[in-house]
């Protein structure tokens, strides 16, 4: 046990705290997908939010091998959480730039060395 003046001194059950935090993040991703991520006027779910929900609702105790799922090695929980984080960041970038910005192809400007997005 750590002394009380260290940051982890008051947290006597760190594994359960981490499990609770990941459960809360997974629930947040589910609610974000259900309440906010639907396209206006339809029931279509945003693809990035749907994938983020799947990644973030993963069990936190999967390392390399989970025999109840498969006999082959699989992605760890940490790898799936990182992938879920990236999907949330992708969704956030699309919100920042507006609808359809990432759907259009990049065009080369005449005389420019690198591609740009037309607005």
C-alpha positions, 0 to 999 in steps of 0.5 A: 500500500502506498502512503497517503500523500502519493496520488495512488495512496487513496485508491486502494482498489486500482483494478476495479477503478480502471474497470469502472472507468472503461465501463463508463467510457464504453457506456458514453460511446453507446449513448453518443452513438444512440443520441447524437450520432444519428444522421438528421432525418434518418435512423442511419448510425454514424459508422465511426461511432458504431465502430468506436462503441464496439471497440470501447465496450471490450472486456478489459482483461483480454491480453493476447489470448482469450480461449473462450473466444478463439484459439488464436491470438487476438488484439489486446484490450488496450489495442481495441481501446486505442482503435476506439479512441481513434474512431472518436477522433475521426468523428470529431474531425468530421464534425469540425470540418463540416459534413461531407468534407472527408467524402470528397476526393483531394484535388491537385491545384495547378502549380501546387506541390501538395493536394488541398481540399476544395471548400 
